[in-house]
């Protein structure tokens, strides 16, 4: 209980500091910005002859992410749509990074084709995420990708993308696996109505972890498929009012029968009403319902309802994004003895980008809500966390750098057994990570990047805590 209170105190203190910073920035965000404020260019532009350049590169946040993705739960915000926070669009952050990086495109008739290839060498100090008996390895990661875009009538866009992720372990080669991601999307924009729809599919492998040793007991690799079709429609009722509706179906399935008890199907429905009361600033009221079903574990079926209220700032503002607060209720369809069948907690969802200057940006993702742990018998828990990234473009040497910090607390509802001590307790985990990285183009079609990440998981369960260092050196090319 003391561990839980300490985790909540840390999370609350961090949130209060961030809110003070964001509220002060919100005053500036409400005012119209100068036309000189930098926006990511819609099309590739010729490099300026003089320095410093007039525009930062396209791959600053939110399109430039950390090279090594820190821990995050399967769903990180209450947004219904193709993107769930930094895990978009496949439940794997590097996939979104690769697809949105601003590579060189080639016209093929009316279609823009963007091929890319990345090689990363990653050194890991704790491959199996154990408290002791740590095993290190060097991982070769090869990511081939291609994206097709078809503009229609100057205001619509159809796109198709593919990304492969080949993980080749040097020492523990049984862990090597190849993940595949495919997405298809459509964006239709009319005078008062915009419609986005599409789907992403991921066939991947969940790498095994191990228990505390000795003895050193290795878990199982788990192959899985994840499919996430979505639909979003926005209608401008008047100059000041806007109505938005969302739907997303999230299907996670394991092909091996031994793992199917963790299969799930989430139907997420949301509706949001926006009112613009200040230039570039709108208030919002939102309602989100998530219907969770488990084909091979029906006692875990539940529905989560979350009303929210907040503010949103337009992309052209100095501070852009959304801040929402609310309350979330989760109720199981079957009442089981000894289980808390009705769960509730206050809710938070923040996705913001603050443009400190022409070359410096600060992004914040934060959330609080009720999740399910697919690696821990679908045990529900309150997830409270934030992910903060500071990026800067050093225009004189053409280098983009970032510093990243994340903190998550997972507070589980149900009692479990500590397999090492035999003690009955409610699990509580703290995740803390720090990362930094550099990226620099060597030529118009080739970039080099260097990333570092430290991850620490503390827990009141003996066989769950671990820490790890990761170092990445990679080359990225578009040809």
N, C-alpha and C positions, 0 to 999 in steps of 0.2 A: 504493500500500500504506500509505503514511504517512497519507493522507487517511482510509482505512478505519479504521486504528487510532485516529486522533483521534476519529472519529465514535463508535466503540465505547466509548472512554474517557468521552466526554461522556454517552452513554446510561447506562453503568454507574454513573457518579457520581450522576446524577439518580435512578436507581432505588434506590441505597443510601440516599440522603436520604429518599426517600418511604417506603421500608420501615421506617426508624427511626421516622418519625412514625406510620405505620400500626400498627406493633407496639405502641407505647406506648398508642395509642388502643384496641387490641384488648383490653387488660386491662379497660378500662372497659366495652367492649362485652360482655364475658362476664358481667357482673353484671346482674341484672334492673334495668330502668329504671323510673323513676317514672311513674305513670299520667299525670302532667302533660306528659310528653314529647309534642311535637306530631307528629301524623300527618296526612297529607292526608285531608280529609273525603271520605267516599264520596258524599255528596250535597251539593248547594249549600245553604249555610246563610245565614240573614239576618245582615247586618253588625251587629256589636255596637255599642251606643250609645256606650260609653266607649272611650278610647284609653289605653294601647295595646291593639289587638285581641288576643283570646285565641289566635287561630290565624293563622299565616301563610297567604298565598293558595295556591291549588292549583297555581300554575304555578312554584313553586320546584323545583329539581332533585330527582329526575331528570326532571320534566316540563317544565322550562324550559331551553331550549338557547340557544346563541349565535345571533344573527340572521344572521350570515354564517358559513358552515361552512368551517373550515380544511381543509387537505389531509388525506386519510386514504385508505388503500388500500381495495380493494373489500370485503375482509373484515377485520374488526379484532379478532375474538376466536375462540376455538375453540368457543364455544357453538353447538350445533346447535339451531336454532329460528328463529322469524320475525325475531328481532332480531339483527343483527350489529353490536354496539357502537353508536356514535353514528350509524351509517348507516341504522338501522332506520326505518321498515319497508320502504323502497323503494330502498335505496342512495342516499338523499338525506335528510340530517338534518332539514331544515326540514319535511319531510313529517310525520315523527314529532312534531315540535314542534307543528305546527298541529293534528294530530289529538288531542293529549293535553293541550291547554292549559287545559281547564276552562271552555269557553265556555257560554253560556246554552243550556239545552236546553228543548224544547217537547214536551209529551206529545201523541201522535197515537194515541189508543186506548192499547194496551199498549206502543207503540213510543216511544222518546225520540229526537227529531230535533234535531240540532245543526248549524245552518248557520253558515258563517263566510266572511268575505271580508277579504283583506289587500292593501294597496297599499304597495309599498316603492320608494323612489327610491334607487338604488345608484350611487355614483360610483366608477369603477374607474380606476386610473392606468396599468394595463398589461394591456389586454384580451387580447393574444395571448401573454402570458407570455414576453417576449423579454428577453435580456440588455441589448440596446441598441435604439435605434429604437423606444422605447416609445410605444404609442398608447393614449390615454385615451378614455373614453366615459361617458355617463350612461345608465343602464339603468332603464327603468320595469318593475317586476315586479308582476304582478297574480295573486293566488292565491285562486281561488274553491274552497270546499270544503263538504262536507256529510257527516254521519255519522249512521247509524241504529243504535240499540241496542234489543234486545228481551230483557229479563230473563225467565227461565223458572223457575217454581217457586221463586223466591227465592234460588236458588243457582247457576243456569246463566245464560250470557249469549251471545247471538248478536249480531254487529255487522257492518255494511257501511259502507265509507267511500269517498269520492272526493275527490281533490285535484288541481287544475290549477295549472300554473306557467307563466305567460305572460311571457316575457322580450322586452322591446321595446327595442332599441338605438336611440339617437338619431343617432349618427354613422355607425356601421357597421350599417345596418339589415338587411344581408344575413345578419347573425348572429341576428336575431330568430327565436324558436322557441317552440312551446307544448308543454310536457310534461304527461303525464297519468298519474295514479296511482289504482289501484283496489285495495281490500283487502276480504276477507271472512274473518271469524274466528268460532270457536266455543270457549267455555270451559265445560266440564262438570265439576261438582264433586260427588262422592259421598262417602260416609263415609270410605273408605280409598283411594279412587282418584280422581284428577283427570286430565282429558284436555283438551288444547288442540290444535286443528288449524285450518287455513285456508290462505289463499294471498294473495299480493300480486302485482300486475302493474304494470309501469311501461313506458310508451312515451315515449321521451325522445330528446334530441339531445346528443351529445358535442361541445362547442364546439371549433373549430380553434385550434391554437397555431401559432407560427411559429418559424423558425430564426433564428439570429443574422444581422444585416445590417450594411451592405448586401452583397449584394442581400437584400431583405426577401421571403422565400419563405413564403407562407401555406399551412398545412396544410388538410386536408379536414374539413368537418363530417361527423359520423357519427351517423346515426339508429340507435337500437337498441331492442330489446325485452328486458325482464328479468322473468322469472316465478319466484316462489319459494314453492311450496307446502311446508307443513311439518306435522309431527305430533309431539306430545309427550305422554307418559303418565308419571304419578308414582303409585307405590303405596307406602303406609305398611305396611311389614311388621310393625312393632311400634311402641311409643311412641318408641323410640330409633333405629330403622332406617327408611330410606327408599330406594327404588329408582326410578331415573328412566331412561327411554329416549327418544331423540330421533331424528328423521329430517328432513332438509331437502333438497329438490331445487332447485338454482339453475341456471336456464337463461338464458344471455346470448346473444342472436342479433342480427346486423346484417343488415338487409334487402338492402343493396347487395352485389353479388357480389364487388366488389373488397375489401370488408371482412370477408368471411365466414371468412377464415383465422383470425380471432381469436375466432370463436364458441366457447363452451364449455358443458359440462354437468357440474355438480358434484353428486354424491350424497354427502351427509354423514350418517354414522350415529354415534351416540354412546350410551354407557350410563354411568351414574354411581351409585355406592353411597354413601349418606350415613349417618353415625353421630353422633348427638347425645351428646356427652360432657360438655357444660356447658350451663347455661341459655342459650338463644339462639345457641349455637355448635355447629357440626358439623364433623367431619372428612369428607373425601370422597376417593374413588378414582374416576378417570374414564378411559375409553378412547374416542378419537375417530378415525374413519377417514374420509378424504375421497377418493373415487374421481373423478378428473378425466378427462373425455374431451373431445376436440375433433373435431367431425364433419368438418371440412375440413382438419385438420392432425394426423392420427393419430400421427405420431412424437412429439408432445408429450404423449400420454396417460400418466398416472402415477397412483400411489396414495400418499397421505400418511397415516401412522399416528402417533398421538400419545398415549402414556399420561401421565396427570397425577395429581398428588396435591395436596391443599390444604385450606383452611378456608373455611367459609361462615358468615355471620351473618344472622340473621333480620331482616326489615324493621323490626321494633319495637325493635331494638337501636340503641344510639347510633352504632355503626359497623355498617353493613349491607353486604352484597354478598359477593363471592367473590374469593379469592386462590389461584391454582394455579400449580404449577411442574411441568415434565416434560421430555421429550425427544421430538423429532419426526424421523421418517424419511420421505424421499420417494424413490420408486424409479420409473423410467420402464420401460414395458413393452418398448420397443425400445432396444437399446444402440447408440448412434451413436458412431462414432469422433470423437475430439476434444471430446466433451461429457462432463461429469461426470454420469453416469447414476444415481448414488446420492447423494442429498443428506441431510445431517443437521445438527441444531443443537439446543441446549437451548431449551426453550419456556417461555413465561410468559403468563399471562392474568389480568388484574386488572380487576374492575368493582366499585368500592366507593363508598359515600356515607357521609360522616362528619358528624353533626349537632353542630356546635360549640356552638350555642345554639339558642334557640327561633326565631331569625331568621337564623341564619347556617349555611350548609352548604358542605361541600367534597367534590367528586366527583373521582374518579380513574379513568380508563381507561388500561390499559397492556397491551402485548402484545409477544411475540416469536414469530415463526414464519416458515414458508416460503410465499411468495406467487408469483403469476405476473403479469407486467405485460402486460395486454391491449393497451397502447399501444406496446409495445416488443417485438414479435414473440414474445410469450409467454415472454420470458426470465425464468427463476426468480431470486428474490432473497430474502435474509433481511430481513424487516421488523422493526425494533425501534422501539417508539415509545410515547409516553404523551400523554394529553390531560387537563389539570388545570383545573378550574373552581371558583372561589370565588364564591358567591352570597350576597347579603345583602338582607333586606327592611327598608327604612327606614320603620317603621310610622307614625312621626309625619307623614311627608309622602306615605305610600302609594306608595313607589317601590321597585322591585326592581332591583338592580344586579348585575353580574357582572364578574369578571376571568378571563380564560382564557389558558392557555399550552399549546402543544403542541410536541413534538419527535419527529421520525421520522428514522430512518436506513435507507436501502435499500442493501444490499450485494449486488450481482449476482454470480452464479456464473460466467457465461460471458464470454469475451473479445469485445469489440466494437471498432469502428473509430471514432475521433474524426473526424467528417466535416470538421472545420475544420483539424486539424493532421495527419491521416493516421496518428496514433499508435494502436497496438494496446494496449488496456487493459481492465481490468474496471471497469465503471461503479460509482460509489458516490455516492449523493445524500444530502444532509442537508436536511430540512425543519424550519424553525422558524417559529412563528407566535405572535403576541400579539394578544389581543382584549379589548374592554371594551364594556359596554353598559348602558343604562337602559331601564326599561319602567314606564309608569304608566297606570292606568285614568283616563280622563277622565269617563266615565259607566259605568253598569253594563254597557253593550254596546259600548263603544268604548275602545281603548287606543292609546297612542302609544309608539313605541320608537325609540331611537337606538343604533346599533352602529358600532364601528370594528374593523378587522382589518388587521394587517400580516403578510404572508407572505414568507418568503425561502427559496429553494431554492439550495443550493450543490451543486456537482457537479464531478467531475474531467473531465467532458465539456464541451467549450467551448460547445456550442450548447444547453445544458440549463439552466444557472443563470439565475435571474431573481428579482425581488422585485416586490411590488405592495402598494399601500394601497387599502383599500376602506372607504367610509363609507356607511352605510345610515340612512335616516330613513323610518319607516313608520307606517301606521295600520292597526289590526286591529279588526274589528268582528264581532259575533255578533248576529243580529237575530231 
